[in-house]
Each structure stands twice: as C-alpha cells, then as structure tokens.
C-alpha cells in the first residue's frame, strides 16, 4: 500500500513566485551581486578573445612567418589567460561569500519561524524532515544562487558573443554549426522531463532518511530494550536503498545526457572540418578563420552543456524552495513570543525587570518579599468551563472549572488519560481551549503577552530536558534576570548542589545532549533549581517527583514544603504521598472534574480519590499497579 508523502507533492519545474521570493534574500547583497555580474561579464569577454587571438596568430604570424607578430600575440594570449584566471577567482570568491551569507540568513529565518510555530505543528511533523529543510534544502538554494549568476550572465553572454563572432567570420559555417541544434534541443527537452521527477525523489528520500535516523537514534534505549535492532535495520536498508536508487537513476540520466551533448558537439565539429576545409582549399577563407571557428564551436556547446546542468540545479532548487516556503508560510502561534527582529519597539519592556515573588530570607537580588511576615502575593488562576480536544471533538477536557487562589497549593490527580498534563499545556498557551476561558490574575490568557505570562510560571516536568553546555548555563539559560549567584542559591535550596559538587568542574561541568550522563533523579533536582532560580509566581509540577528515588524525594520534600508555601502551585500528582500537604485536590476522570477537596475530605467521601489511594498503597507506595492507575 502506498503512503502519501508530502515530500513528493511537487509543482511545476519553474515557478515565478518562488523565484521572486528567493531573489528577495539577495537584496541586502545586491551591491556585491552587481559587482560579481560585472566581473562575470568581463571574464566572459576575455574568453571570447582566445579564438580571435589564435586566428590572428595563424593568419598574421605563422602564415607570413612573422615572429615579431607571433611573439606579441602569444604574450597577449598569456595575459588574457592570467586575466581570466584572476577574474574567475574574484567572481567565485564574491558569489561564495554571498551564498554563505544567504544560507546564514535563510537558516536564521527558518529557525526563528520554527520557534514561533504552535506546539501542535511539531506533533504532526517529524523532526528529521524539519532538519532537512534547515540543512539540505537551504544548501540546494545556495548552490542555485552561486551558480545562477554565472549561468544567467556569464554563459548567456558567451553564447551571444560567440554567435556574433562566428557570424562575422563566416555565415555559411555558422549555418552548418546550427544545423545540429534541433537534435540538441530534442535531447535537452527529453532530459528535462525525465530528470525533473528524479531530483524530487532524491530530496524526498533524504528527508525520509533524516526522519528515520532522528527517531531511532533518539529512542535507541527503547530500540535495544525491545530488541528491534534487526527490524529497524531492515527498514533503514529499505529507505537507504531507495535513496541509493534515486541517486543512481539521476546519475544514469546524466551519464546518458552529457555524452549525447558531446556527440552532438562532435558532429558539429566534424561538419565544420568537412565543409570549412573545402572552403579553405577552394573558396579562399584563411586557415586561421577555420581554426577560430572550430574553437568558437567548442566554446559554444560548453555553455549549453553548463546551462543544461544548471537546469538540473534549478529543478532541485525549486523543489527545495517549495518546501522551505511552505514551512515559512505556516501560520505562527498566536501565543508565540515576539523575537528581537519583530519587537524593536518593545526594547524598554524587554530590558525591564520582571516583578516576581520571593519566599526565602537571604535570597539574592531579584527576589523580594511583599509582606512583613514573609508571605508572598501569589498568582490567581481560573479555569472557567474549559473544553479542549487535540482533534475534532474527541474531548480531552470537558467543562473543567476550578480556581487557584493566590498562594494556594492545588493538586490534580486522576487515572491515565484524564487530562492532567493537558491542563499544563493550556495554561502555558501551547494550545488554546475550544470553549471556555483560562484567566491569570483576572486576565484572559489571550490578553497576556506570552513571554510575560511564561516568566510568571515555573514548570518542572517528569521528562527533564537539559541542553548541551555547562551546569550553570542550564540553570540560568542565558536569562539576564537570573544571575549565577541566584542559580547557585536555588541549587542549594533543592539539594542539587550535592549533585553538582560530585561533577568534575562543579557548575562549569559540561552536560552532554539531554543530560545523558546524569540520572533521572539528578536531572530532576537540576530542573527544580532551574525553575526556582527564575522565582516564578506560579509553580507547576507535572509529576515532577515520579522519576526521583525515595532517598532523593526525601531530600527535596522539605524544600518543596517551604518553597510551595505562599506560592500559587499546581501539582500534577503521580505519587499520592507527595500531595498530603496541599490545600486542595482536584480529581479528574475522563476529562471532567469529579471530586474536589482536601485529602482528608476526599478519603472520608470514599469516592474515586479513595479508590486511587487504595490502589496505590495496595502493594506499597511504589507498586506497579499503583503507578499504572495514577500516571
């Protein structure tokens, strides 16, 4: 059964709208491009002089045995060669510099756009395919840009100049030369039709290859655990073989096409030698004219061959441009953070300090206590009749309503699939509810600037994401409002400093991709420190202790009690033992709020929460049945 692949859904060979959009990226470099065009035309003019100098050497020097003239022409020929080499070097340097700058700009534009797309877009798109857009497809456009100037100006100018020079030398020989052009046109059109699809197949195969590698390398532990190595190897071999076959087919077309062009060129030369030789013998044209004509003919077919090859580059570039601009045309998230290029007018707001609460005495600069007794003015959150579905009307949340008062600690519990984590995604504006409204401090989420909103929220997830870099860089994340001192103080408060001290280099110790060298518990502690260093007004713990062992959990439980005190907190609970001290518990089931109350009240009611607790403690606190029931 064939599966639809958007990589293979392609348009026409050349689309003007795509070309115009691609050329727009050249505007900042139009001065350099104009200079490159001038250099290219000058280099082409120098090339046109070589056959003419050869003709003069034969007719004026060799024919008349004039060594003085021959020496001067030879010196001029050498000077032209050196000049052509210098101009070619200059043209290549300029266009490569422009091409690399274009790649930098386009990749930055793509990355900026990717950061502003809704999270739901990444749910549908393989990461490997997106990586192909930013890497391979941009590289193809660079090849077209750098080769396009030479093709449009250099090759076309040479062709026109050769035709003019050949017409001045001998019109009859020009007609003989052009007699093979219909055959060349036929060969070229056939090549265009066949190679167009092949180039797009190659790009499609590269994208599938990248997507497969990204998925399997990212999940290597699962692959090895489930013993899928052999099956995955067979799948990879199939994808890899398809990529090989697509490239071989493209190479086959090139292997046929270019020798055919050489054959047509050789046929033209043979006709010129046959017909022109007779003219030299019988009608009086000079031998130098015939030799120059032969050289012009060879140079005439070379640009045609280059243009045909660059047509292939154009095909690949159009396919890549179609996919790149399809990505760039994807609507950004309405809640996307405004990035520097789009918010110059907001520079004052960007650098203004964020007023965030602080809880503990002795916290460094940036933390503050609002009340004399140490209580903090927290954040109020309201879920008002919220309905949400990831697709269609398969509701994950149905008419959910509850409120977090300032400083209140609320836990959300429920069986798997009850919608607990979805609440977090909605609160962070990763998704928007289809019905109802979520308000923070009385303002609808849609009225909040997403960056200002997310600065107020500290989130700790079950699966901690750490970036490549040092420990300190992962704690501060480059935030100018978080000093290294604040980050280290936060690490001490959650006992993460003990983890850091064991690492060679301490806070300067390198962390590998996604924290591969750290245990799940160690990553959780660093995530707590990273969150607390930002001193958020609202703390969200999404099963944040589910990956922490019992010993580590005891270390952070005392810190959690102090840090949650007075701060509005939403706790997505996995281990029910961690939520006994919260102010209120909300029980979700099938996307609806079934029960609300304190631990004691819900246990006394004997409802769903009571059954969940019984299941979890049936075989001990960390029993597998309990985990299955409450994850």
Residue pairs with C-beta under 8 A, 6 or more apart in sequence:
5 204
5 208
7 129
7 200
7 203
7 204
7 207
7 208
7 323
8 200
8 201
8 204
10 197
10 200
10 319
10 322
11 318
11 322
12 318
13 192
13 196
13 314
13 315
13 318
14 314
14 318
15 318
15 322
18 318
18 321
18 322
18 325
21 321
21 325
22 141
22 144
22 145
22 317
22 321
25 102
25 105
25 106
26 33
26 98
26 102
26 145
28 101
28 105
29 98
29 101
29 102
32 94
32 97
32 98
33 98
33 149
35 94
36 91
36 94
36 95
36 98
36 149
37 149
37 153
39 87
39 90
39 91
39 94
40 91
40 149
40 150
40 153
40 154
40 157
41 153
41 154
41 157
42 87
43 84
43 87
43 88
43 91
43 154
44 153
44 154
44 155
44 157
44 158
44 161
45 157
45 161
46 80
46 83
46 84
46 87
47 84
47 158
47 299
48 158
48 161
48 162
48 165
49 80
50 77
50 80
50 295
50 299
51 165
51 291
51 292
51 293
51 295
51 296
51 299
52 165
52 292
53 73
53 76
53 77
53 80
54 77
54 288
54 291
54 292
54 295
55 169
55 286
55 288
55 289
55 291
55 292
56 69
56 73
56 288
57 70
57 73
57 74
57 77
57 288
58 286
58 287
58 288
58 291
59 286
59 287
59 288
59 289
60 66
60 69
60 73
60 288
61 67
61 69
61 70
61 73
62 70
63 286
63 287
63 288
91 149
91 150
91 154
95 145
95 146
95 149
95 150
96 146
98 145
98 146
99 142
99 143
99 145
99 146
100 142
102 141
102 142
102 145
103 138
103 139
103 141
103 142
106 138
106 141
106 324
107 134
107 138
109 328
110 133
110 134
110 138
110 324
110 327
110 328
111 134
112 339
112 341
113 327
113 328
113 330
113 332
114 130
114 134
114 327
115 336
115 337
115 339
116 332
116 333
116 336
116 337
116 339
117 330
117 332
117 333
117 336
118 332
118 333
118 335
118 336
118 430
118 431
119 333
119 425
119 430
119 431
120 390
120 431
121 330
123 390
126 211
126 214
126 215
127 211
127 214
127 215
127 218
128 207
128 208
128 209
128 210
128 211
128 212
128 213
128 214
128 215
129 207
129 208
129 210
129 211
130 327
131 210
131 214
132 203
132 206
132 207
132 210
132 211
133 323
133 324
133 327
136 203
136 206
136 207
136 210
136 320
137 203
137 320
137 321
137 323
137 324
138 320
138 324
140 203
140 313
140 316
140 317
140 319
140 320
141 317
141 320
141 321
141 324
143 313
143 316
143 317
144 313
144 314
144 316
144 317
147 310
147 313
148 310
148 314
151 306
151 307
151 310
154 303
155 303
155 306
155 307
155 310
156 303
158 299
158 303
159 300
159 303
159 304
162 296
162 299
162 300
163 174
163 300
165 296
166 173
166 174
166 177
166 293
166 296
166 297
166 300
167 174
169 289
169 292
169 293
169 296
170 276
170 279
170 285
170 289
170 293
172 275
172 279
173 272
173 275
173 276
173 279
173 293
176 268
176 271
176 272
176 275
176 276
177 268
177 271
177 272
177 293
177 297
177 300
179 268
179 271
180 264
180 267
180 268
180 271
183 264
183 267
184 261
184 264
184 301
184 304
187 257
187 260
187 261
187 264
188 257
188 308
188 311
191 253
191 257
191 308
192 311
192 315
194 253
195 250
195 253
195 254
195 257
195 312
195 315
196 315
198 246
198 249
198 250
198 253
199 250
199 312
199 315
199 316
199 319
200 315
200 316
200 319
201 246
201 249
202 243
202 246
202 247
202 250
202 316
203 316
203 319
203 320
203 323
204 246
205 239
205 242
205 243
205 246
206 243
208 239
208 242
208 243
209 239
209 240
209 243
212 235
212 236
212 239
213 236
216 223
216 232
216 236
222 228
223 229
223 232
254 309
254 312
257 308
258 305
258 308
258 309
261 301
261 304
261 305
261 308
262 305
264 301
265 297
265 298
265 301
265 305
268 297
268 301
269 294
269 297
269 298
272 290
272 293
272 294
272 297
273 290
273 294
276 285
276 290
276 293
276 294
277 290
279 285
279 290
280 286
280 287
280 290
333 429
334 432
334 446
335 429
335 430
335 432
335 445
335 446
335 450
336 450
337 450
337 451
337 454
338 346
338 449
338 451
340 350
343 350
351 480
353 366
353 481
354 452
354 455
354 456
354 481
356 366
356 367
356 455
356 456
356 534
356 535
356 536
356 537
357 367
357 368
357 369
357 370
357 376
357 377
357 378
357 535
357 537
357 566
357 567
358 366
358 367
358 368
358 369
358 376
358 535
359 367
359 369
359 374
359 376
359 562
359 563
359 565
359 566
359 567
360 367
360 493
360 562
360 563
361 369
361 374
362 489
363 486
363 489
363 535
364 483
364 485
364 486
364 489
365 483
365 485
365 486
366 481
366 482
366 483
366 486
366 535
367 486
367 535
369 375
369 376
370 376
370 377
371 377
374 566
375 407
375 566
376 407
376 537
376 566
376 567
377 406
377 407
378 405
378 406
378 407
378 408
378 537
378 538
378 566
378 567
378 568
379 404
379 406
379 440
379 441
379 456
379 537
379 538
379 568
380 403
380 404
380 405
380 406
380 439
380 440
380 441
380 442
380 568
381 403
381 404
381 427
381 438
381 439
381 440
381 538
381 568
381 570
382 403
382 404
382 437
382 438
382 439
382 440
383 400
383 401
383 402
383 403
383 423
383 436
383 438
384 401
384 436
384 437
384 438
384 439
385 399
385 400
385 401
385 435
385 436
385 437
386 397
386 399
386 400
386 401
386 426
386 433
386 435
386 436
386 437
386 438
387 395
387 397
387 398
387 399
387 400
387 433
387 434
387 435
387 436
388 395
388 396
388 397
388 419
388 422
388 426
388 431
388 433
388 434
389 395
389 396
389 434
390 396
390 431
395 591
396 419
396 422
396 591
397 419
397 422
397 423
397 426
397 433
397 591
397 592
398 590
398 591
398 592
399 436
399 592
400 419
400 423
400 436
400 588
400 591
400 592
400 593
401 436
401 593
402 410
402 586
402 593
402 596
404 410
404 538
404 568
404 569
404 570
405 568
406 568
407 566
407 567
407 568
408 568
408 569
408 583
408 584
409 564
409 567
409 568
409 569
409 571
409 581
409 582
409 583
409 584
410 569
410 570
410 571
410 582
410 583
410 584
410 585
410 586
411 570
411 571
411 572
411 573
411 579
411 582
411 584
411 585
411 586
412 420
412 423
412 570
412 571
412 572
412 573
412 585
412 586
412 587
412 588
413 420
413 573
413 576
413 579
413 585
413 586
413 587
413 588
413 609
413 612
413 630
414 420
414 587
414 588
414 589
414 594
414 608
414 612
414 630
415 589
415 612
415 629
415 630
416 628
416 629
416 630
416 631
417 590
418 588
418 589
418 590
418 591
419 588
419 591
420 542
420 572
420 588
421 542
421 543
421 572
422 431
423 570
423 572
424 459
424 540
424 542
424 570
424 572
425 431
426 432
426 433
426 438
426 445
427 438
427 445
427 457
427 540
427 570
428 453
428 454
428 457
428 459
428 540
429 445
429 448
429 450
429 453
429 454
432 445
432 446
437 444
437 445
438 444
438 445
439 445
440 448
440 453
440 456
440 538
445 453
455 534
455 536
456 536
456 537
456 538
457 536
457 537
457 538
457 539
457 540
458 531
458 532
458 534
458 535
458 536
458 538
458 539
458 540
459 531
459 540
459 542
460 524
460 527
460 528
460 531
460 539
460 540
460 541
460 542
460 544
461 527
461 542
461 543
461 544
462 542
462 543
462 544
462 546
462 547
462 574
463 547
464 515
464 520
464 523
464 524
464 526
464 527
464 547
465 514
466 474
466 511
466 514
466 515
466 518
466 523
466 526
467 473
467 474
467 477
467 511
468 510
468 511
468 512
468 513
469 510
469 511
470 505
470 507
470 508
470 509
470 510
470 511
471 500
471 503
471 506
471 507
471 508
471 509
471 511
471 526
472 484
472 487
472 488
472 507
472 508
474 511
474 526
474 530
475 482
475 487
475 488
475 490
475 491
475 507
475 526
475 529
475 530
475 533
476 482
476 483
476 484
476 487
476 533
477 530
479 534
481 534
482 533
482 534
484 507
486 533
486 535
487 507
487 529
487 530
487 533
488 497
488 507
489 533
490 496
490 528
490 529
490 530
490 531
490 532
490 533
491 497
491 500
491 525
491 526
491 529
491 533
493 529
493 532
493 559
493 562
493 563
494 525
494 528
494 529
494 532
494 556
494 559
494 563
495 525
495 555
495 556
495 559
496 522
496 525
496 526
496 528
496 529
498 555
499 518
499 522
499 525
499 526
500 506
500 507
500 509
500 526
503 509
511 517
511 518
515 522
515 523
515 526
518 526
520 547
520 548
521 547
521 548
521 549
521 552
523 547
524 544
524 545
524 547
524 548
524 552
524 556
525 548
525 552
525 555
525 556
527 544
528 544
528 556
528 559
531 539
532 563
536 567
537 567
537 568
538 567
538 568
538 569
538 570
539 563
539 564
539 567
539 568
539 569
539 570
540 569
540 570
540 571
540 572
541 569
541 570
541 571
541 572
542 572
543 572
543 573
543 574
543 631
544 571
544 572
545 553
545 556
545 574
545 575
545 578
546 574
546 575
546 631
548 556
550 622
553 575
553 578
557 578
560 578
561 581
569 582
571 578
571 579
571 582
573 579
573 585
573 630
574 627
574 630
574 631
575 616
575 621
575 622
575 630
576 612
576 613
576 616
576 630
577 621
579 585
579 599
580 599
582 599
583 598
584 596
584 597
584 598
585 595
585 596
585 597
585 598
585 599
585 602
585 609
586 593
586 595
586 596
587 593
587 594
587 595
587 596
587 602
587 607
587 608
587 609
587 612
588 594
589 608
594 607
594 608
595 602
595 605
595 607
595 608
595 609
597 605
602 609
602 610
603 609
603 610
603 613
612 629
612 630
615 625
615 626
615 629
615 630
616 623
616 625
616 626
616 627
616 629
616 630
617 623
617 626
618 625
618 626
619 625
619 626
620 626
